[in-house]
């Protein structure tokens, strides 16, 4: 469902139903952002500990995270 369709469909919802929809959508988005932040944080910790990463490693990691929906 596109954003435009979602907006059109949500017009008829009550304020309570809109709040419930917003909470549901946030719950769908948040886990992905959280996992990505955790992965990036772990990589940065490794860098802080002295591990060196090549550009290719960074690009591969970014592609892996994007492919997994993060």
VENKA-V278785 format. One record per helix or strand of 2 or more residues. SS is the DSSP state (alpha for helix, beta for strand). FROM is the first residue (numbers start at 1). LEN is the number of residues. Records with the same first field share a line. If there is no record, write none. Layout:
SS = FROM-LEN ; FROM-LEN
//
This chain:
alpha = 3-8 ; 15-34 ; 55-13
//
